[in-house]
Amino acid sequence: MSSKEAKADGVKLDAVTYSTAIHVFCKMSKLNAAFELLSEMKERGWVPSVGTFTTLIGACVKQRNLVDVLRLKDEMLSCGVPMNLVVATSLMKGYYLQGDLDSALALFDELVEDGLAPN
């Protein structure tokens, strides 16, 4: 269901509804729909939550889409949402899956320097 169809059916579209729909689309591996909703959400002036970014990043890592992972991480930081351990671990996994162990280890070292303890 698109946001237009949801609106026509009387669904109240707020930030929580968008976030929930993004989570559902990520679980279904429908990233195009999730990214469309993320764009609509930002157009309405809502900042996605850390959970929404984390879910999208995790879904992109599962599809080995490191380009979108890095874009989302940058977007998350530019919105003022700090990187958490789950996002950092997902990024390291993404680097690993791409065969970029140097970047994964560099990120690990950066996290340790910042006082975080990746698993």
DRENDO-1510 file (C-alpha; in Angstrom, 1 decimal, always signed):
<recs>
REC; n; res; u; v; w
REC; 1; MET; +0.0; +0.0; +0.0 .
REC; 2; SER; +1.4; +3.4; -0.9 .
REC; 3; SER; +1.1; +6.5; +1.3 .
REC; 4; LYS; -1.5; +7.9; -1.1 .
REC; 5; GLU; -3.6; +4.7; -0.8 .
REC; 6; ALA; -3.2; +4.8; +3.0 .
REC; 7; LYS; -4.4; +8.4; +3.1 .
REC; 8; ALA; -7.4; +7.5; +0.9 .
REC; 9; ASP; -8.3; +4.7; +3.4 .
REC; 10; GLY; -8.2; +7.2; +6.3 .
REC; 11; VAL; -4.9; +6.2; +7.8 .
REC; 12; LYS; -3.4; +9.0; +9.8 .
REC; 13; LEU; +0.1; +9.5; +8.4 .
REC; 14; ASP; +2.5; +10.7; +11.1 .
REC; 15; ALA; +6.2; +10.0; +11.8 .
REC; 16; VAL; +5.4; +6.8; +13.8 .
REC; 17; THR; +3.3; +5.4; +10.9 .
REC; 18; TYR; +6.0; +6.2; +8.4 .
REC; 19; SER; +8.6; +4.5; +10.7 .
REC; 20; THR; +6.5; +1.5; +11.2 .
REC; 21; ALA; +5.9; +1.1; +7.5 .
REC; 22; ILE; +9.6; +1.5; +6.8 .
REC; 23; HIS; +10.3; -1.3; +9.3 .
REC; 24; VAL; +7.7; -3.6; +7.6 .
REC; 25; PHE; +9.1; -2.9; +4.1 .
REC; 26; CYS; +12.6; -3.6; +5.4 .
REC; 27; LYS; +11.5; -7.0; +6.9 .
REC; 28; MET; +9.9; -7.8; +3.5 .
REC; 29; SER; +13.2; -6.8; +1.7 .
REC; 30; LYS; +11.2; -4.1; -0.2 .
REC; 31; LEU; +13.9; -1.4; +0.1 .
REC; 32; ASN; +12.6; +0.7; -2.8 .
REC; 33; ALA; +9.3; +1.2; -1.0 .
REC; 34; ALA; +11.2; +1.8; +2.3 .
REC; 35; PHE; +13.4; +4.5; +0.7 .
REC; 36; GLU; +10.3; +6.1; -0.9 .
REC; 37; LEU; +8.7; +6.4; +2.5 .
REC; 38; LEU; +11.9; +7.7; +4.0 .
REC; 39; SER; +11.9; +10.5; +1.4 .
REC; 40; GLU; +8.3; +11.3; +2.0 .
REC; 41; MET; +8.9; +11.4; +5.7 .
REC; 42; LYS; +11.8; +13.9; +5.4 .
REC; 43; GLU; +9.8; +16.0; +2.9 .
REC; 44; ARG; +7.2; +16.4; +5.7 .
REC; 45; GLY; +10.0; +17.7; +8.0 .
REC; 46; TRP; +10.2; +14.6; +10.2 .
REC; 47; VAL; +13.6; +13.3; +11.3 .
REC; 48; PRO; +13.7; +9.6; +11.2 .
REC; 49; SER; +14.5; +7.9; +14.5 .
REC; 50; VAL; +17.7; +6.0; +15.2 .
REC; 51; GLY; +15.7; +2.9; +15.0 .
REC; 52; THR; +14.4; +3.7; +11.5 .
REC; 53; PHE; +18.0; +4.4; +10.3 .
REC; 54; THR; +19.3; +1.2; +12.0 .
REC; 55; THR; +16.6; -0.9; +10.4 .
REC; 56; LEU; +17.3; +0.5; +6.9 .
REC; 57; ILE; +21.0; +0.1; +7.3 .
REC; 58; GLY; +20.6; -3.5; +8.5 .
REC; 59; ALA; +18.4; -4.3; +5.5 .
REC; 60; CYS; +20.9; -2.7; +3.1 .
REC; 61; VAL; +23.7; -4.7; +4.6 .
REC; 62; LYS; +21.7; -7.9; +4.2 .
REC; 63; GLN; +21.4; -7.1; +0.5 .
REC; 64; ARG; +25.1; -6.2; +0.4 .
REC; 65; ASN; +24.3; -2.7; -0.7 .
REC; 66; LEU; +27.2; -0.8; +0.9 .
REC; 67; VAL; +26.6; +2.3; -1.2 .
REC; 68; ASP; +23.2; +2.9; +0.5 .
REC; 69; VAL; +24.6; +1.9; +3.9 .
REC; 70; LEU; +27.2; +4.6; +3.7 .
REC; 71; ARG; +24.7; +7.2; +2.4 .
REC; 72; LEU; +22.3; +6.4; +5.1 .
REC; 73; LYS; +25.0; +6.6; +7.8 .
REC; 74; ASP; +26.0; +10.1; +6.5 .
REC; 75; GLU; +22.3; +11.2; +6.3 .
REC; 76; MET; +21.8; +9.9; +9.8 .
REC; 77; LEU; +24.7; +11.9; +11.2 .
REC; 78; SER; +23.7; +15.0; +9.2 .
REC; 79; CYS; +20.2; +14.8; +10.8 .
REC; 80; GLY; +21.9; +14.9; +14.2 .
REC; 81; VAL; +21.2; +11.3; +15.0 .
REC; 82; PRO; +24.4; +9.8; +16.5 .
REC; 83; MET; +25.8; +6.5; +15.3 .
REC; 84; ASN; +25.1; +3.7; +17.7 .
REC; 85; LEU; +26.8; +0.4; +18.3 .
REC; 86; VAL; +24.2; -1.5; +16.1 .
REC; 87; VAL; +24.8; +0.8; +13.2 .
REC; 88; ALA; +28.6; +0.6; +13.6 .
REC; 89; THR; +28.5; -3.2; +13.8 .
REC; 90; SER; +26.3; -3.3; +10.7 .
REC; 91; LEU; +28.8; -1.1; +8.9 .
REC; 92; MET; +31.7; -3.3; +9.9 .
REC; 93; LYS; +29.7; -6.3; +8.6 .
REC; 94; GLY; +29.1; -4.5; +5.3 .
REC; 95; TYR; +32.7; -3.7; +4.9 .
REC; 96; TYR; +33.6; -7.3; +5.6 .
REC; 97; LEU; +31.0; -8.7; +3.1 .
REC; 98; GLN; +32.6; -6.4; +0.5 .
REC; 99; GLY; +36.0; -7.7; +1.3 .
REC; 100; ASP; +37.2; -4.4; +2.7 .
REC; 101; LEU; +38.8; -5.6; +6.0 .
REC; 102; ASP; +40.9; -2.4; +6.3 .
REC; 103; SER; +37.8; -0.2; +6.5 .
REC; 104; ALA; +36.1; -2.6; +8.9 .
REC; 105; LEU; +39.2; -2.7; +11.2 .
REC; 106; ALA; +39.6; +1.1; +11.0 .
REC; 107; LEU; +36.0; +1.6; +12.1 .
REC; 108; PHE; +36.5; -0.9; +14.9 .
REC; 109; ASP; +39.6; +1.0; +16.1 .
REC; 110; GLU; +37.6; +4.3; +15.9 .
REC; 111; LEU; +34.8; +2.9; +18.0 .
REC; 112; VAL; +37.2; +1.7; +20.6 .
REC; 113; GLU; +38.9; +5.1; +20.7 .
REC; 114; ASP; +35.5; +6.7; +21.2 .
REC; 115; GLY; +34.8; +4.4; +24.2 .
REC; 116; LEU; +32.4; +2.0; +22.6 .
REC; 117; ALA; +32.9; -1.8; +22.8 .
REC; 118; PRO; +31.8; -3.5; +19.6 .
REC; 119; ASN; +30.9; -7.2; +19.8 .
</recs>
